[in-house]
Amino acid sequence: MQAIGLSPVVDKHHITATSRQLYEYLKVFDKSHDKYIPQEIKRLDREKLTILLKSLLDGDGNKHSKHGWRYTTVSQRLADDIQEIAIKCGMAASVTLDKEGFYRVYTSTTRTTQCNLGANRSEWVDYDGMVYCVQVPNSIVMVRQNGYAFFSGNSKGAGDQYVRDYARIYGLPTVVFRQSCIYGTRQMGVEDQGWVAWFIIAALTGQPITIYGNGKQVRDVLFVDDLLNAYDAAIANIKIAAGQVYNVGGGPERTMSIWAEFGPILERLIGHPIPVSISDWRPGDQPIYISDIRKAERELGWHPAVGVEVGIRRLYDWVTTHQHLFV
């Protein structure tokens, strides 16, 4: 306190200091029900945030378990801020609201999450859509649901690395498949997931189709039966496959552009032109993606068998006979 210009008075139970300048700074953060931690503070590095969190827990917190603390406040915004800071400090944190109207932030050091956002890189955004639809290019999203916080945007990469590490460290016979565009019967495609099935479902049920970009984006596609055969091949050759990573997709022989080529195929099947609307390119959309599947072919003896138009026809026939599932 002396280092920042305060003159503390120390007695047996308290340390007291007064500062008009500090008062003027703090009073803008309002009263107890509206307290919050300003964004510039939450952007501090992990070391400073850890000091802040410890001070907050020492003041309005109490130890509730061997590895955890509980912070209590009547401000929901402050509770959310404490949760965010705890996660940035590598702790697990959840928020509950009790019958008396107190928000309890439970923190624990038994699980850790790394989050190094850096200065001026975090931002609050009000978002009321489906979580899977949110687009944040090259970033990580912290989502709160039922009082718990989750990081999204890097789950596939994290899962990939964890599975590989468990093979390397603990000797578990794990295998990583980096899959391209999988399609096939029983696929309940929506606009953001399962685009081959979605276009067929939308065309048959009269739902609007939006093409983002010019429709010439190229993807390799793999029918689900071929994917299952790849799983079987990995299990059958587990001594070779354990700890390995394989690209699993249609490869160069099973590619098509998402609408410039797929559109005419679908129109031939349905028997009439399909109206579509054109929208801007989506951030992060790749013009071309084709899996290099040679390692899987070489080590697992696996190769896709279902051709593109054959697979599309099978999926089209299945959707046609199950349209009641999509209306």
SULRA-V602690 format. One line per field, one symbol per residue. ss: DSSP state (2 for helix, 1 for strand, 0 for the rest). phi: phi as a letter, one per 20 degrees, with the letter a starting at -180 (. if undefined). Layout:
ss: ???
phi: ???
This chain:
ss: 022200001100001100022222222000022200002222000222222222222222111000011111100222222222222200011111100000111111000000000000000000000022200000001111100111110022222222222222220000011110111000000100102222222222200001110000011111122222222222220222200011110000001110000222222222000000111000000001100002222222000000022222222222222022220
phi: .ffdnedfddcfdccdbcbfffffffffemegfcfbdfgfffefffffffffffffffedcbfdbfdcccdcbedfffffffffffffendebcccdefeneeddedbefcccebdfnfmddbecfbdefffefdcglcddeddblnddcedocfffffgffffffffedmfeecddeeeeebqfmeefcgebmffffffffffdmefdddenemdfdceccffffffffgfffffdffeegneccfcafmfeccaffcgdfgffffffenafdfcddcfgegnfefbccfedfffffedmdbgdefffffffffffffgecfffdc
